[in-house]
Structures are given as structure tokens and as C-alpha cells.
């Protein structure tokens, strides 16, 4: 048996969508950090285990983004797995962040771009 990898077992290249999502996720993290919405300590396991969409009963939207959304999306990208289709994060974020003032415009704009990017089915990320 040969130790040479076949072309079909080599890691696939990212699609344009995957590159765009990865860049948007990085920009979102930076925007959260720069607007002082990035937490230093993770919520306890019970708060993270909510079964409600966006963990609305236990987390703020920015906590959900930091501790659940970003890690899950980055995991999917690393695994070259299917991304969720039909995300609608901006509306819930807008509802929660409308009570706050500075810095939310960029966060909301990035979330809108992520929602749009994830609204088109593209299959696996290769």
C-alpha cells in the first residue's frame, strides 16, 4: 500500500463563501472587542446549555455570538462542513442592541452581511 495521498483525500480549498464568512467572523470579533462587548470570562455551562434560540433566556446576544456562534461557525469552517442556511441573527441583535448606543452599528452591519452570505445554499465548503 502506498503512502502517497490520492488527489481525492487532499484537503479541499475554501470556497469564496467560506473565505467571506471567515473574514466576517474575524471582523465581528474585532468589532465586539473594540466596542467593549467582548467578555473575559465564559458564562457557566448551565447558561450556555439553554435550549432557546440564541439562548435568549440566559445570554445577551453578544455573549451568544462570542461563546456559541463564533466557535461553532469557526469549527464548521475548519471541518469544511456545511454552514447553516437561512441565518437571521441581525433582527434579534438589533432588538437587544437598540437599547445601547455606541459601537452597535458596525456589529449590526456585520451581522447583516453574515445573514446575507448564509442565505444562499452552496453545499459543502470545498
N, C-alpha and C positions, 0 to 999 in steps of 0.2 A: 504494500500500500504506500502510495506516495505522500510525502509531507507537504507538497505544494498545494496551496489553496486553489480551488477552482474559481473561475470568474463569478459563479453564482453564489459563492459563500463569502465573497468580499463585502465589506460594509458598503452600503449604498450611499450615494451622495444626497445631501439635503435638497429638497425642492425649494423653489423660490418662496413658497408659502412658509416653509419651515424656517428659512432664514429671516423672513419678515417677522414671524411670530417671536423668534428668539431675540431679535433686536427690540421689538416692542416690549417684551418681558423685561429686558435689561433696562430700557428707558423707564418703564413703570417703577421698577425698584429704585432707580435713581430719583425719580420724582417723589416717591414716598419718603425716601431718606431726606431729600432736600426740603421737604415741607414738614419735617419733624413728625411724620406719621409712621415711622419705622420703629417697631418695638425691639427692645434689647432682650426681653425675656419671653419665651414662648408661653402661651396660655396652658393651663393644666390639661391633661388628657381628657378629662370629662368635658371641658368646654370645646375641645377640638372634635369630639365624637358626636356632636349634635347631628340629628337626622333631618333637621330642617334645611331647606335650600339656603345656601350662603351662610349657614349656621347663624341665622338672624336672631335666634333666641339666646345665643351665648357669646357671639363675637361681633365686633364692629366690622364694617365692610373692609376697612384697611387691615384689620387683623386677619380676616378670612383670606384676603389677597396674599398677605405675607406668609402666613403659616399653612395655607391649604392650596390655593390656586397656583401660586408661583412654583412651589415644589412639585406639584402634580404635573403641571404643564412642562416644566423642565425635564421631569422624568420621562414623559411621553416623547419629548424631542430626543433625548439621549437614546431611548429604546427604538427610535424611528417607528413609533406606534401611531395608530390613528388618533387624530385630535378630535375633541368634541365638536359636534356640528350644531350650529344654532345657539351659540352663547348669547346671553343678554345680561351682561354684567353692569353696563353703564346705567340702566334705569334704577337699579337698587342702589348703586353708588351715588347717583345723583340725588336720590331721595335722602340718603344719610348725610352726604357731604354738603347739601344745600344749607344745612344749619351752621356750617363752618365757613370761614371766609378765605383767607389766603392759601394759595397753592392748589386748590381743588380743581381749577380749570385745566391744568396740564394733566392731572391724574384722570379726569373725566374724558379728556380728548384722547388719551392713550387707550383707555378702556373702550371707547367708541371704535377706535381703529382695530383693536383686538376683536371686538364683536363682529365687525365687518369682515375681517380676514377669516374668521372662523365660520362665516355664514355660507361659504362655498365648499361643497364637497370636493375633495381632491384625492381621497383614498389614503394609502399609506405614504409615509414621508420618505419615499425613495423613487 
